[in-house]
Amino acid sequence: MSALPLASEGGHHLDLVLLGVLSAVALFLVVAQRTTLPYPILLVVGGGLLGFLPGSPDTALAPDVVLVIFLPPLLYSAAFFSSLRDLRDNLRPISMLALGLVLVTTLAIGVVAHLVMDLPWAAAFTLGAVLSPTDPVAATAIAGRSGAPRRFVTVVEGEALVNDATALIAYRFGVAAVLTGSFSLLDALGTFAYSAAGGVAIGVLVGVLIAKLRAAIDDAPTEITISLLTPYFAYLPAEALGVSAVLAAVVAGIWLGWRSPQLITPNTRMQAFAFWEILVFIMNAALFVLVGLELPHVLEAARAGNSDWTLALYG
C-alpha cells in the first residue's frame, strides 16, 4: 500500500526538477537575447552548471537519439534555406574546409592525442574524427551580430553541411581500426567515394519524388508535415544502406529548396518557414542544454584512472 505514495512523491519531484530546468532554459534564452552572447554558448554553460546542482536530472544523451532524431531535420533545414547560387560560387573554399580541413584536423588531433595522452593511434584518430567537424550555430550567431561579410557566413554554413559526412566516415574507419587493429587507406578511399555517391543519389531521388508529391498538394498542414518527414525519408534509407545519410539529407534539402518557388504557394511558404524557424531553434536549444546537463557524467567517466590535473592538461 505504501508504494503508491512513494511513486507519487517521486513523480512530483521529477515534475519540479523538469519545471526548474525548463525555467532555467527560458531564462538563459532571455539573457542571450538581451546580451551579445550567442545562445548556444550560454545554453551549454548554463546546462553544465545545472548538471552540477543537487537533484539535477540524470542525463545521458544517447548518440542514436542525436543522429536519428535531431540531425536529419537540422541538416535538411540548413540545406533547404541555403542559397544554391552562393554555395556554387563558394564551392572551392567550402570543399577545402569540409573535406581537406576536417581530415587535416583529424590527423593533427590524432597525433597530439597519441603523443600527449598516449592513446593508441587508432583511438587517437577516432578522437580526432569526433572533434574535427565544427558546429555552425554559434559561429553564425557571432558572425551575424558582429556584422561579418555575407560570404564568410555562406562559407561557414556551407562547410557545416558537408563536414559531418567527412567526419562520420573518418570516425567509422577509426572505430573499425580500433576493433580490428588494421586500416587500409585504399579501402577507406573507395568506401568514402561509394558513401558520398550513394548519399547524393538517394538525396536526389527523394528530392524528385517529394517534389512531385508536393506539386500535387495544396494544403499547408499536409505540406508542412511532409516537409518534416522528408529528411527522414532521405536519412534513414541511406543509413540502412551504409552510405552517407548526412549527404542524403543535405542534397534532398538543397534540391527541394531550389524547387520550392514552383512547389508551394506564398501562404504555405510563410507558414512552413515560420514552422521550421521555431522547430530548428527549439531543437538546437534542447541539444545544447542536454550537452551541458551531460557534462557531470562525462567528467565522472573521464576521472576513472585520471587525476583532475591530468584531465586539465589533456584539455
N, C-alpha and C positions, 0 to 999 in steps of 0.2 A: 504493500500500500504506500510505502514511502518513496517508491521510485518516481511516481508522477510529480510530486512537488520538487524533487531534485532535478528532474528533466526540465520542469518549468523554470526553475531558478537558473539553470544553465542556459536555457533559451533566452531568458531575459538578459542575462549577462552578455550573451553574444549579440543580442539586438543593440544593447547600449554601446558595446565596442564598435559595431558596424556604424552606428549613428555618429560616434566620435570620429571615426576615420573619414566618413563622408563629409562631416562638418569641417574637418581639417583640410580636406582636399578643396572644398569650396573656398575656404579662407586663403589657401595658397594661390588659387587661381585669381582671386580678387587682388591679392598683393602683387602678383605678377603683372596684372593688367594695369595697375597704378604705378608700377616702377619700370625701370629699364631691364629688369631681369627676365630672360626668356623663361616661359612657364615650364619647359621640360626640366631645366636645371633646378628650379625651385621645387618641383614635384618630386624629383629624385632625392634631393637633400631632405626635404620635408618628410617624405616617406621613410627615409633611413632613420630620421630622428624618432618618428612614430614607432618604428620597429623595435627601438631600444626601450620604450616606455613599458612599465609593468602592466601586464594584462593585455598587451598588444596581440593582434591575431597571429596565429602560427601560419605564416605564408610560405608556401613552396611553389614556385612558378614552374610548371611542367613545360619543357621545351615544345612538346607536341601542341599544347594549347596556343602558344605563340605562333608556331609555324603553320598551323592548320586553321585556327580561328582568326587571329589578328592579322597575320602577314598578308594573306591574299587581298582583302579589301583595301588595306593601306597601300599596297603596291599598285593595285588597279586604279585607285583614285588618283594617286600621284601621276600615273601614266596618262590617264584619261584627260586630266586637266593640263597636261603639258602641251606646249606649242610644238607641233611636229616640225614647223619651219625652223624654230630656234634650235631644236635638237639636231636637225640636219646641218644647220650652219655651224654648229659647235661639235660635230661628230668626232673630230680628231682629238681635242682635249678631253672630251668625255670618255672616249675609248682608252686613251692613255691612262686616265685616272682609274677607270672601272676595271681595267684588265692589268695594265702594267704596274700601277702604283699599289694595287691590292696585293699582287704577287710579290713585289719588292718588299712591301711592308711585312707580309707573311714570313719571307725569308729573313728579314732583319730581326724581327721579334724572335723567330726561332733560334737564330744564332745567339742573341743576347740571353734568351731563356736557358739555352744549353750551357753557356759559359757562366752565368750568374747563379742560376737556380739548379744547375747540374741535372736538368731534365734530359732524358734520352732524346735523340734527335727527332724521332717520330712524334713523341709527345710535345716537344718544343714547337715543331712546325704546326701541330694541331692547335696549340695555343695561339700561334701567330694567325692562323686562319680565323679563329674566333674573334680576335681583336682587330683584324685589318679593315673590315668594311666600316665606313663611317655612317652615322645616322644623320640625315639632313635636317631634321626638325629643328634642333637647337641652332644649327648653323644658319639656316634660312631665317629663323626668327631674329637672330642677332643681325644678320645682313639687312633684313627689312627695316629694322629700327635704326640702323646706322647709315642708311642711305647708300648701300653698296650698289655698284652698277648692275643693271639687269642681266648682263651677260654672265657676270660672276654667279648670280643666283641660278641662272639657267644651267650652267656647267655643274654646279653643286647638286642641283636637283636631278639633272640627267645622269650624273655619275652614280647617284644613290639608287637609281632604277635598276642598274645592272651590277653594281659591285657585290650585292648579296649573292647573285648567281655565281660569280667568280669565287667568293669566299666559301660558299656552301660546298662547291665542288672540291676546292682545296681541303676543306675540313673533312669531307668524305674520304679523300685519299689519305689524309693524316690519320684518321681513325682506323682505316684499313691497314695502314702500315704499323700502327701500334698493335693491332690484334694479330697480324700475320708475321710481322717482323721483316717484311720485304716491300720494296717500292720500285715501280717501273715507270720511268719518265715517258717512254713511248706509249705505254698503256694509258697513262694519265692524259697525254695529249689527245689520243684517239677518243677516250671517253669524254673529254671536255668538248671536242668538236661534235660528237654524237649527241651529247646532252644539250648543247646550245641549239643545234639544228632541230632536234626534236621538240624542244620547248618553243622555239619560234613557230614551227609548223603547227603545233597544237593551238598556240595563241591565235594564229591567223585563221585556222579552221573555226575555232569558237567565235571569233570576231565576225566572220562571214555568216555563220548560222544565226547568231544573235541579232545581227543587223537585219537579216531577212525577217526574223520573227518580230522585231520591234517595228519594222516598217509597216507591218500589217495590223498593228495595235495602236489605238488612240485612246488610252485610258491611263491617267497619271499614276494612280496607285499600282496598277499592274506593271507598268513600265519601270517604276522605281523598284518594285520587288524583283523584277527580272534583272535589273542592273545590280542589285545587291547580291544576287545569286551568281552572276556572270563570272566574277573572279574565282569562285569555287568550281564552276564548270571548266575553267581552264587549269586551275592549280591542281585539283585532285586527280584527274586522269594523267597529267604529266608526272605527278608524284608516283602514281601507281605503275607507270611505265618506266620509271627510273631516269627520266630526262629532267631538264631544268624547269621545275614548276614556277620558279620566280620569273624566268623569261616568258613563260606561257601567260602568266597573269599580266605582265607588263605589256607584252605585244597585243593581247586582247584589249587592254585599256587604250593603248595608242591607236589601234585600228578603229575602235568604236568612238573614241574622242574625235578622230579625224572625220568620221562619217556622221557625227551627231547632228549637225545642222540639217541634214536630209532625213533624219530618222525621227526626230521628236519636235513637237510644236513648241512655240515660245513659252506657253503656260506650263507645260510639262517640264521644260528645261529649267524654269525658275524654281519649281518645286523640287526637282531632282537635285539641282545644285545646292539648295538650302539643306536638303536631307543629308547629302554627302559631306557638306561642310561640318554639320553638327556631329555626324557619325564619326568622322575622322578625328575631330577634336576630342570626343569622349574616349575613343579607343586609345589615342595617344596618351591622354591624361591617365587612363586606367593602367596602361602599361608602365608608365614612368613611376607611378605610385607603387605598383606591385614590385617593380625592381628595387625601389627603396625599402619597402617592407621586408624584402627577402635578404637584405644586407646582413642582419644579425646571424642568420643561418649560414650564409656564405662564410662569414668570419669565423663562426664556430667550427665549420668543417675545415677551414684553412689552418686553424690553430692546432689541429691534430699533428703533433710532432714538430711544430714550428713555434718559436718564440715570437712575441709581438715585434721585437726589434728586427728579427729576420723577415717577417712579413712586411715591415716598413721598408726594409732595404729592397725587397723584391718589388714593392710598389714603386 
